């Protein structure tokens, strides 16, 4: 299976900067795009983890950045962490089930 087809986890943290805008309003716009995507996700205080096929998740990361700019960001720092597996999908539950 090619990477673009594998189910991965991507942690995305956006840090939008603007002179006259509240950062949290711009982050809220990014989270709204993620929520509407239909991809599985978990929002946490510092980042949001998205699960899905690599290609779809990376397209969503692009949309998240655009949402921040449309919400008023002048600059944007976008930190990503990507977890993939050679043969299997990477699922949020596999990492979190022992904590619930």
N, C-alpha and C positions, 0 to 999 in steps of 0.2 A: 504494500500500500504506500502510495506517495504521501509526503508530508502534507500537501495541501488538502488531502482527504482525511487525514487522521484527526480523531477527536483529541483536542488539546485543552489545557487550561492556560489562560492568559490573565495575569494580574495587571490591570491598567490603573495608573495614578495620573490624573491630570492636574496640573498646577497652572491655571490661567491667571494672567496678570493684566490689569487694566487700571488706568488712572482714576476713572470715575465709576467703576463697577465693583460690586461686592463679589469676591471670589466664589463664595458659596452659591450665589445665583447662577454663575456660569457652570459650576460643577453640577448643580441640579439639572441644568439643561443637558449635560453629558449623560447623567444617570437616566434621564427620561428617554434618551435615544436607546440606551442599553435595555431598558425595561420594555420598550416597544419592539425590540429586535426579535423577540421570540426565542432567543438563545437563553440557556440556563445561566444564571448569574447569582452571585452573592455580594451584596454591598457591605463594606466594612468601613470603619472610620478613616482609614488611610488609603484604601484602594478598593476596586471592584474586581472580582474574579469572574471571568466569562469562560464558559465551556461550550465547545462546538468544533466543527471542522475548521482546521487551521485557516483555510482561505476565507471562510465566512467571518471568522473572528477578526482577522486582520482587516477586512473591509469595514467591519464595525468600528474598529479602532480609528480608522480614517474618519468615519462619520462622527465619532465622539469628538475628535479634534475640530472638525468643521462646526459642530454644534457649539463648541466653546467660542470660536471666532464669531459665529452668528449671534451669540449671546453678549458679545462686546469685548472679548479678549483682544488685547493688543499683542501679547506674547503668550507662549504656551510651552510649558515643559511637560513632556509626556513620558513617564517611566513605565517600562514593560518588563514583566517576568513571564517567560514562556516555558511551560513544561509539556514535553511530548514523550512518547514511548515508541520504540521501533516497531513493535508488533501489536500493542494493545492501545485502546483509548485511555486517556487520563480523565478520571471522573472526580468531581468534587466530593461525592459521597465517600469514595475510597479513602480520602484523606481526613474526612470530618466525622464519619460515623461513630468512632470511638469516643467522641466528645459530646455527643447528643444524648 
